[in-house]
Amino acid sequence: MNEKTASRPCPVCNETRVEVLHRLHFHLARGTPLPEAYDLVSCPRCGFVYADTPKSQADYDRYYVEFSRYEDAATASGGADNEADLHRLEETARWLEKYMAPQMRVLDIGCGNGGLLKTLSKRTPIRASGIDPAPRCVQRLIAEGFSAHQGHLGHLPENCGTYDFIILSHVLEHVVDLSGALLAVRRLLAPQGKLYVETPDASRYHLEDLPPFYFFDPEHINHFDTASLKALGVKNAWRTTDCVEKTILLPRNRCYPAAGLILEADASAFAQEGESIALKEKIAAYVDASLQKLHNAKTSLADAVLHRPIVLWGAGSQAQRLLENSPLKEARIVAVVDRDTNKQGKFFAHCVVQSPEEGLRQLPENTLVVICAAIHAETIRDEVATMNARLPCLIP
Protein backbone atom coordinates (compact mmCIF):
# COMPACT_ATOMS: atom_id res chain seq x y z
CA MET A 1 0.00 0.00 0.00
CA ASN A 2 1.24 3.52 -0.78
CA GLU A 3 0.07 7.00 0.10
CA LYS A 4 -0.93 9.76 -2.29
CA THR A 5 -2.91 12.97 -2.51
CA ALA A 6 -6.41 12.06 -3.66
CA SER A 7 -8.02 13.78 -6.61
CA ARG A 8 -11.29 13.21 -4.72
CA PRO A 9 -10.98 14.06 -1.01
CA CYS A 10 -12.55 11.64 1.45
CA PRO A 11 -16.32 12.12 1.03
CA VAL A 12 -16.87 11.62 4.78
CA CYS A 13 -14.17 13.81 6.39
CA ASN A 14 -12.53 15.67 3.43
CA GLU A 15 -9.02 14.31 4.12
CA THR A 16 -6.84 14.53 0.99
CA ARG A 17 -4.00 12.16 1.94
CA VAL A 18 -5.08 8.55 1.36
CA GLU A 19 -3.69 5.02 1.20
CA VAL A 20 -4.05 3.15 -2.09
CA LEU A 21 -5.45 -0.37 -1.59
CA HIS A 22 -5.73 -1.43 -5.23
CA ARG A 23 -6.04 -0.02 -8.75
CA LEU A 24 -9.06 -1.19 -10.74
CA HIS A 25 -9.46 -1.20 -14.53
CA PHE A 26 -12.64 -1.55 -16.60
CA HIS A 27 -13.57 -1.88 -20.26
CA LEU A 28 -16.49 0.46 -20.90
CA ALA A 29 -18.94 1.04 -23.72
CA ARG A 30 -17.95 3.79 -26.12
CA GLY A 31 -19.04 7.21 -24.88
CA THR A 32 -19.52 6.15 -21.26
CA PRO A 33 -18.68 9.13 -19.01
CA LEU A 34 -17.45 6.93 -16.14
CA PRO A 35 -13.74 6.21 -15.48
CA GLU A 36 -11.92 3.29 -17.10
CA ALA A 37 -9.66 3.09 -14.02
CA TYR A 38 -9.46 4.40 -10.48
CA ASP A 39 -7.63 3.75 -7.22
CA LEU A 40 -9.50 2.12 -4.38
CA VAL A 41 -8.32 4.11 -1.35
CA SER A 42 -8.63 4.25 2.41
CA CYS A 43 -8.79 7.46 4.45
CA PRO A 44 -6.19 7.38 7.28
CA ARG A 45 -8.16 9.93 9.32
CA CYS A 46 -11.64 8.39 9.48
CA GLY A 47 -11.12 4.93 7.94
CA PHE A 48 -13.59 5.24 5.06
CA VAL A 49 -12.87 3.27 1.86
CA TYR A 50 -13.88 4.70 -1.50
CA ALA A 51 -12.97 5.11 -5.17
CA ASP A 52 -10.67 8.01 -5.98
CA THR A 53 -12.56 8.57 -9.21
CA PRO A 54 -11.32 11.35 -11.50
CA LYS A 55 -14.86 11.99 -12.72
CA SER A 56 -17.26 14.65 -11.46
CA GLN A 57 -20.77 14.36 -10.08
CA ALA A 58 -22.00 15.73 -13.43
CA ASP A 59 -20.37 12.77 -15.23
CA TYR A 60 -22.19 10.29 -13.00
CA ASP A 61 -25.47 12.19 -13.33
CA ARG A 62 -25.17 12.03 -17.12
CA TYR A 63 -24.38 8.32 -16.99
CA TYR A 64 -27.59 7.50 -15.13
CA VAL A 65 -29.63 9.41 -17.69
CA GLU A 66 -27.98 8.01 -20.83
CA PHE A 67 -26.69 4.59 -19.75
CA SER A 68 -29.09 3.53 -17.02
CA ARG A 69 -29.19 -0.21 -16.40
CA TYR A 70 -32.32 0.12 -14.29
CA GLU A 71 -34.83 0.92 -17.04
CA ASP A 72 -35.45 -2.47 -18.65
CA ALA A 73 -37.81 -4.39 -16.38
CA ALA A 74 -36.67 -7.69 -17.90
CA THR A 75 -33.10 -7.28 -16.65
CA ALA A 76 -33.10 -4.61 -13.91
CA SER A 77 -33.64 -4.92 -10.19
CA GLY A 78 -35.80 -2.54 -8.18
CA GLY A 79 -39.13 -2.98 -9.93
CA ALA A 80 -40.38 -6.10 -8.09
CA ASP A 81 -40.51 -7.77 -11.51
CA ASN A 82 -39.10 -11.13 -10.43
CA GLU A 83 -39.45 -13.35 -7.37
CA ALA A 84 -36.07 -12.53 -5.79
CA ASP A 85 -36.49 -8.79 -6.26
CA LEU A 86 -40.04 -8.88 -4.90
CA HIS A 87 -38.85 -10.81 -1.83
CA ARG A 88 -36.11 -8.25 -1.18
CA LEU A 89 -38.48 -5.31 -1.47
CA GLU A 90 -41.13 -6.96 0.70
CA GLU A 91 -38.53 -7.50 3.45
CA THR A 92 -37.52 -3.84 3.29
CA ALA A 93 -41.16 -2.69 3.28
CA ARG A 94 -41.91 -4.92 6.26
CA TRP A 95 -39.05 -3.32 8.25
CA LEU A 96 -40.07 0.21 7.23
CA GLU A 97 -43.78 -0.34 7.90
CA LYS A 98 -43.48 0.86 11.50
CA TYR A 99 -42.50 4.30 10.16
CA MET A 100 -45.40 4.54 7.70
CA ALA A 101 -48.76 6.19 8.39
CA PRO A 102 -51.85 6.70 6.21
CA GLN A 103 -51.48 9.68 3.83
CA MET A 104 -47.81 10.13 4.77
CA ARG A 105 -45.82 11.83 2.00
CA VAL A 106 -43.10 9.36 0.99
CA LEU A 107 -40.42 10.07 -1.63
CA ASP A 108 -38.04 7.47 -3.07
CA ILE A 109 -35.02 9.18 -4.72
CA GLY A 110 -33.38 6.89 -7.26
CA CYS A 111 -36.54 4.80 -7.31
CA GLY A 112 -35.83 2.92 -10.55
CA ASN A 113 -39.02 1.20 -11.63
CA GLY A 114 -40.65 1.95 -8.27
CA GLY A 115 -40.80 -1.49 -6.70
CA LEU A 116 -40.28 -0.31 -3.14
CA LEU A 117 -42.92 2.43 -3.44
CA LYS A 118 -45.40 -0.06 -4.84
CA THR A 119 -44.64 -2.57 -2.10
CA LEU A 120 -44.98 0.04 0.66
CA SER A 121 -48.23 1.33 -0.85
CA LYS A 122 -49.78 -2.14 -0.66
CA ARG A 123 -49.17 -2.17 3.11
CA THR A 124 -50.13 1.43 3.99
CA PRO A 125 -52.11 3.99 1.93
CA ILE A 126 -49.22 6.47 1.63
CA ARG A 127 -48.87 9.36 -0.83
CA ALA A 128 -45.97 7.89 -2.77
CA SER A 129 -43.68 9.76 -5.15
CA GLY A 130 -40.49 8.85 -6.97
CA ILE A 131 -37.53 10.64 -8.54
CA ASP A 132 -35.18 8.92 -10.97
CA PRO A 133 -32.76 10.10 -13.68
CA ALA A 134 -33.93 7.47 -16.19
CA PRO A 135 -36.84 8.68 -18.36
CA ARG A 136 -38.36 5.24 -18.90
CA CYS A 137 -38.47 4.57 -15.16
CA VAL A 138 -40.37 7.82 -14.61
CA GLN A 139 -42.76 7.07 -17.47
CA ARG A 140 -43.51 3.62 -16.09
CA LEU A 141 -44.30 4.96 -12.61
CA ILE A 142 -46.62 7.63 -14.00
CA ALA A 143 -48.38 5.03 -16.17
CA GLU A 144 -48.96 2.95 -13.03
CA GLY A 145 -50.60 5.89 -11.26
CA PHE A 146 -47.75 7.23 -9.12
CA SER A 147 -46.35 10.72 -8.90
CA ALA A 148 -42.87 10.72 -10.46
CA HIS A 149 -40.27 13.23 -11.62
CA GLN A 150 -37.09 12.95 -13.65
CA GLY A 151 -34.08 14.17 -11.69
CA HIS A 152 -31.20 13.17 -9.43
CA LEU A 153 -29.54 14.28 -6.22
CA GLY A 154 -27.39 16.81 -8.08
CA HIS A 155 -30.41 18.36 -9.76
CA LEU A 156 -33.70 17.72 -7.99
CA PRO A 157 -36.92 18.91 -9.67
CA GLU A 158 -38.21 22.30 -8.63
CA ASN A 159 -41.48 22.67 -6.74
CA CYS A 160 -41.85 18.97 -5.95
CA GLY A 161 -42.87 19.72 -2.37
CA THR A 162 -41.68 18.40 0.98
CA TYR A 163 -41.97 14.90 2.39
CA ASP A 164 -42.40 13.18 5.74
CA PHE A 165 -40.21 10.23 4.79
CA ILE A 166 -37.46 10.05 2.14
CA ILE A 167 -35.76 6.88 0.87
CA LEU A 168 -32.23 6.54 -0.54
CA SER A 169 -32.03 2.80 -1.19
CA HIS A 170 -28.79 1.71 -2.89
CA VAL A 171 -28.10 5.27 -4.04
CA LEU A 172 -25.31 6.78 -1.91
CA GLU A 173 -22.74 4.22 -3.06
CA HIS A 174 -23.10 5.82 -6.53
CA VAL A 175 -22.67 9.47 -5.46
CA VAL A 176 -19.49 11.58 -5.71
CA ASP A 177 -20.68 14.47 -3.53
CA LEU A 178 -22.16 12.83 -0.44
CA SER A 179 -22.46 16.00 1.66
CA GLY A 180 -24.17 17.79 -1.21
CA ALA A 181 -26.57 14.87 -1.60
CA LEU A 182 -27.57 14.92 2.07
CA LEU A 183 -28.02 18.69 1.96
CA ALA A 184 -30.30 18.35 -1.07
CA VAL A 185 -32.37 15.73 0.76
CA ARG A 186 -32.66 17.95 3.83
CA ARG A 187 -34.30 20.68 1.72
CA LEU A 188 -37.07 18.24 0.75
CA LEU A 189 -37.67 16.87 4.23
CA ALA A 190 -40.55 18.21 6.33
CA PRO A 191 -39.91 19.13 9.99
CA GLN A 192 -39.50 15.96 12.07
CA GLY A 193 -39.21 14.00 8.83
CA LYS A 194 -37.10 10.86 8.53
CA LEU A 195 -34.59 9.57 5.99
CA TYR A 196 -33.94 5.89 5.24
CA VAL A 197 -30.55 5.08 3.74
CA GLU A 198 -29.57 1.59 2.55
CA THR A 199 -26.31 0.54 0.87
CA PRO A 200 -24.24 -2.59 0.34
CA ASP A 201 -22.42 -3.54 3.56
CA ALA A 202 -18.68 -3.43 2.84
CA SER A 203 -17.80 -5.03 6.17
CA ARG A 204 -19.31 -8.28 4.84
CA TYR A 205 -18.04 -8.40 1.24
CA HIS A 206 -17.38 -12.04 0.33
CA LEU A 207 -16.50 -14.31 -2.59
CA GLU A 208 -18.86 -17.21 -1.95
CA ASP A 209 -20.50 -18.03 -5.31
CA LEU A 210 -19.57 -14.58 -6.64
CA PRO A 211 -16.82 -13.57 -9.09
CA PRO A 212 -13.68 -11.76 -7.92
CA PHE A 213 -14.03 -8.01 -7.36
CA TYR A 214 -17.82 -8.34 -7.68
CA PHE A 215 -18.45 -5.41 -5.33
CA PHE A 216 -16.18 -3.03 -7.27
CA ASP A 217 -17.31 -1.49 -10.55
CA PRO A 218 -17.35 1.94 -12.22
CA GLU A 219 -20.65 2.81 -10.51
CA HIS A 220 -20.07 1.76 -6.89
CA ILE A 221 -17.61 4.38 -5.67
CA ASN A 222 -18.36 4.46 -1.91
CA HIS A 223 -18.06 1.42 0.36
CA PHE A 224 -20.19 1.77 3.47
CA ASP A 225 -20.97 -0.26 6.53
CA THR A 226 -23.18 0.70 9.46
CA ALA A 227 -20.37 2.63 11.20
CA SER A 228 -19.43 4.67 8.13
CA LEU A 229 -23.07 5.52 7.37
CA LYS A 230 -23.44 6.77 10.96
CA ALA A 231 -20.20 8.76 10.66
CA LEU A 232 -21.37 10.35 7.42
CA GLY A 233 -24.59 11.32 9.18
CA VAL A 234 -22.75 12.93 12.10
CA LYS A 235 -20.50 14.93 9.75
CA ASN A 236 -23.60 16.32 8.04
CA ALA A 237 -25.79 16.91 11.13
CA TRP A 238 -27.96 13.79 10.99
CA ARG A 239 -28.73 11.61 13.98
CA THR A 240 -29.16 7.83 13.64
CA THR A 241 -32.30 6.55 15.37
CA ASP A 242 -32.46 2.98 14.05
CA CYS A 243 -30.35 0.60 11.98
CA VAL A 244 -30.52 -2.82 10.37
CA GLU A 245 -28.04 -5.25 8.87
CA LYS A 246 -29.57 -7.54 6.31
CA THR A 247 -28.63 -10.22 3.81
CA ILE A 248 -30.41 -9.93 0.47
CA LEU A 249 -31.12 -13.31 -1.08
CA LEU A 250 -30.24 -13.42 -4.78
CA PRO A 251 -31.12 -16.16 -7.31
CA ARG A 252 -29.60 -19.60 -6.64
CA ASN A 253 -29.21 -18.77 -2.93
CA ARG A 254 -26.45 -16.24 -3.45
CA CYS A 255 -26.27 -13.56 -0.77
CA TYR A 256 -25.73 -9.80 -0.90
CA PRO A 257 -24.96 -7.96 2.37
CA ALA A 258 -26.62 -4.61 3.06
CA ALA A 259 -26.91 -2.05 5.84
CA GLY A 260 -29.75 0.40 6.50
CA LEU A 261 -30.21 3.43 8.78
CA ILE A 262 -33.04 5.72 9.83
CA LEU A 263 -31.71 9.29 10.10
CA GLU A 264 -33.21 12.51 11.45
CA ALA A 265 -31.83 16.00 10.85
CA ASP A 266 -30.19 17.18 14.08
CA ALA A 267 -27.88 20.21 14.30
CA SER A 268 -26.43 18.91 17.57
CA ALA A 269 -25.06 15.86 15.73
CA PHE A 270 -22.06 18.01 14.74
CA ALA A 271 -20.87 17.79 18.35
CA GLN A 272 -21.17 14.02 18.50
CA GLU A 273 -18.32 11.59 17.99
CA GLY A 274 -18.79 9.38 14.95
CA GLU A 275 -18.28 5.63 15.23
CA SER A 276 -14.85 4.25 14.37
CA ILE A 277 -14.70 2.99 10.77
CA ALA A 278 -12.62 -0.18 10.47
CA LEU A 279 -13.03 -1.14 6.84
CA LYS A 280 -9.47 -1.00 5.47
CA GLU A 281 -8.34 -4.40 6.73
CA LYS A 282 -11.58 -6.14 5.74
CA ILE A 283 -11.59 -4.71 2.22
CA ALA A 284 -7.85 -5.31 1.78
CA ALA A 285 -8.46 -8.97 2.64
CA TYR A 286 -11.31 -9.10 0.13
CA VAL A 287 -9.03 -7.61 -2.56
CA ASP A 288 -6.32 -10.21 -1.83
CA ALA A 289 -8.84 -13.05 -2.01
CA SER A 290 -10.21 -11.67 -5.30
CA LEU A 291 -6.72 -11.47 -6.79
CA GLN A 292 -6.06 -15.08 -5.85
CA LYS A 293 -9.38 -16.27 -7.28
CA LEU A 294 -8.77 -14.32 -10.51
CA HIS A 295 -5.24 -15.76 -10.81
CA ASN A 296 -6.57 -19.31 -10.43
CA ALA A 297 -9.11 -18.73 -13.21
CA LYS A 298 -6.77 -17.12 -15.74
CA THR A 299 -5.02 -20.28 -17.01
CA SER A 300 -8.20 -22.22 -17.71
CA LEU A 301 -9.80 -19.14 -19.25
CA ALA A 302 -6.82 -18.59 -21.56
CA ASP A 303 -6.93 -22.21 -22.77
CA ALA A 304 -10.62 -21.83 -23.58
CA VAL A 305 -10.81 -18.41 -25.25
CA LEU A 306 -7.54 -17.57 -27.03
CA HIS A 307 -7.80 -19.87 -30.05
CA ARG A 308 -11.45 -19.64 -31.11
CA PRO A 309 -14.10 -16.99 -31.88
CA ILE A 310 -15.97 -15.71 -28.84
CA VAL A 311 -19.48 -14.42 -28.26
CA LEU A 312 -19.67 -12.35 -25.11
CA TRP A 313 -23.06 -12.61 -23.38
CA GLY A 314 -23.25 -9.59 -21.11
CA ALA A 315 -22.04 -6.00 -21.36
CA GLY A 316 -22.31 -5.14 -17.68
CA SER A 317 -19.88 -4.87 -14.80
CA GLN A 318 -18.71 -8.51 -14.93
CA ALA A 319 -17.72 -8.14 -18.58
CA GLN A 320 -16.18 -4.73 -17.86
CA ARG A 321 -13.87 -6.31 -15.27
CA LEU A 322 -12.94 -9.42 -17.26
CA LEU A 323 -12.15 -7.57 -20.48
CA GLU A 324 -9.43 -5.61 -18.69
CA ASN A 325 -8.18 -8.18 -16.19
CA SER A 326 -8.26 -11.60 -17.86
CA PRO A 327 -7.30 -13.37 -21.12
CA LEU A 328 -10.58 -12.13 -22.60
CA LYS A 329 -8.67 -8.92 -23.33
CA GLU A 330 -6.76 -10.79 -26.06
CA ALA A 331 -9.66 -12.91 -27.33
CA ARG A 332 -11.26 -12.66 -30.80
CA ILE A 333 -14.73 -11.42 -29.87
CA VAL A 334 -17.11 -11.69 -32.84
CA ALA A 335 -20.32 -10.61 -31.11
CA VAL A 336 -21.64 -9.14 -27.87
CA VAL A 337 -25.23 -9.84 -26.78
CA ASP A 338 -27.30 -8.59 -23.86
CA ARG A 339 -30.99 -8.73 -22.91
CA ASP A 340 -30.88 -5.16 -21.59
CA THR A 341 -32.42 -3.05 -24.35
CA ASN A 342 -30.61 0.04 -23.02
CA LYS A 343 -27.26 -1.64 -23.78
CA GLN A 344 -28.28 -2.81 -27.24
CA GLY A 345 -26.97 -0.58 -30.02
CA LYS A 346 -24.02 0.67 -27.96
CA PHE A 347 -20.42 -0.12 -28.95
CA PHE A 348 -18.70 -2.48 -26.51
CA ALA A 349 -15.65 -4.76 -26.92
CA HIS A 350 -15.30 -3.62 -30.54
CA CYS A 351 -18.84 -4.80 -31.33
CA VAL A 352 -22.31 -3.32 -31.44
CA VAL A 353 -24.32 -4.94 -28.64
CA GLN A 354 -27.19 -7.01 -30.04
CA SER A 355 -30.08 -9.01 -28.69
CA PRO A 356 -29.28 -12.72 -28.25
CA GLU A 357 -31.66 -13.58 -31.09
CA GLU A 358 -29.60 -11.42 -33.45
CA GLY A 359 -26.10 -12.02 -32.12
CA LEU A 360 -26.24 -15.81 -31.92
CA ARG A 361 -27.04 -16.25 -35.62
CA GLN A 362 -24.56 -17.20 -38.36
CA LEU A 363 -21.57 -17.59 -36.09
CA PRO A 364 -18.15 -18.91 -37.18
CA GLU A 365 -17.38 -22.57 -36.61
CA ASN A 366 -16.13 -23.45 -33.12
CA THR A 367 -17.58 -20.30 -31.52
CA LEU A 368 -17.71 -20.28 -27.72
CA VAL A 369 -20.25 -18.25 -25.70
CA VAL A 370 -18.60 -16.70 -22.64
CA ILE A 371 -21.28 -15.76 -20.13
CA CYS A 372 -20.33 -12.61 -18.22
CA ALA A 373 -23.14 -12.46 -15.69
CA ALA A 374 -22.43 -12.68 -11.98
CA ILE A 375 -25.93 -13.66 -10.83
CA HIS A 376 -27.89 -15.17 -13.72
CA ALA A 377 -25.13 -17.09 -15.53
CA GLU A 378 -26.72 -20.53 -15.11
CA THR A 379 -30.08 -19.26 -16.38
CA ILE A 380 -28.36 -17.77 -19.43
CA ARG A 381 -26.54 -21.05 -20.08
CA ASP A 382 -29.88 -22.85 -20.12
CA GLU A 383 -31.25 -20.21 -22.49
CA VAL A 384 -28.34 -20.68 -24.90
CA ALA A 385 -28.94 -24.44 -24.86
CA THR A 386 -32.58 -23.83 -25.80
CA MET A 387 -31.65 -21.48 -28.63
CA ASN A 388 -28.79 -23.60 -30.02
CA ALA A 389 -27.95 -26.84 -28.22
CA ARG A 390 -24.67 -27.24 -30.18
CA LEU A 391 -23.28 -23.88 -29.06
CA PRO A 392 -20.85 -24.43 -26.14
CA CYS A 393 -20.82 -22.06 -23.15
CA LEU A 394 -18.29 -21.05 -20.54
CA ILE A 395 -19.01 -19.35 -17.22
CA PRO A 396 -15.70 -17.76 -16.09
WONOR-V773770 format. One line per field, one symbol per residue. ss: DSSP state (H for helix, E for strand, C for the rest). phi: phi as a letter, one per 20 degrees, with the letter a starting at -180 (. if undefined). burial: 1 if it has 9 or more other ideal C-beta (glycine too) atoms within 8 Angstrom, else 0. A space follows every 10 residues. Layout:
BEGIN
ss: ???
phi: ???
burial: ???
END
This chain:
BEGIN
ss: CEEEECCCCC CCCCCCEEEE EEEEECCCCC CCCCCCEEEE EEECCCCCEE EECCCCHHHH HHHHHHCCCC CCCCCCCCCC CCHHHHHHHH HHHHHHHHHC CCCCEEEEEC CCCCHHHHHH HHHCCCEEEE EECCHHHHHH HHHCCCEEEE CECCECCCCC CCEEEEEEEC CHHHCCCHHH HHHHHHHHEE EEEEEEEEEE CHHHCCCCCC CCCCCCCCCC CEECCHHHHH HHHHHCCEEE EEEEEEEEEC HHHCEEEEEE EEEEECHHHH HCCCCCCCCH HHHHHHHHHH HHHHHHHHHH HHHHHCCCEE EEECCCHHHH HHHHHCHHHH CEEEEEECCC CCCCCCEECC EECECHHHHC CCCCCCCEEE ECCCCCHHHH HHHHHHHCCC CEEEEC
phi: .cebeffdgg fecmfdecde eaddccddfg nfeefebbee ccefednfdb eefeeegfff ffgfeecgdd efffceeodl ebfffffgff fffffegfee bgmfedcdem flemffffff ffecfeeecc cbfegfffff fffenefbce rbfebfgfle ndcebcdcel cffddfefff fffffgfeef gmfccddcbg dffcgbdfmc ffmgedbfee dcdecgffff fffgfdmcde dabbdcceee glmfccfbcc ceccfbgffg eeefffeceg ffffffffff ffffgfefff fffedecbfc deepceffff fffdcbggfd feedaccaff ffefneeblm cefcfgfefe eleffmfdee edbfddffff gffffffbfe efccdf
burial: 0001010101 1110100111 1001011110 0111110111 1111011111 1110101011 1111101111 1110010111 1001111111 1110111001 0001111111 1111111111 1011010111 1111011101 1100011111 1111010001 0011111111 1111111111 1111100110 0011111111 1110101000 1111111111 1111111111 1111111111 0010110111 0001111111 1111100010 0001001111 0111011011 1011001100 1101110111 1111111111 1111111110 1011111111 1111011110 1011110011 0010001111 1110001001 1011101000 101101
END
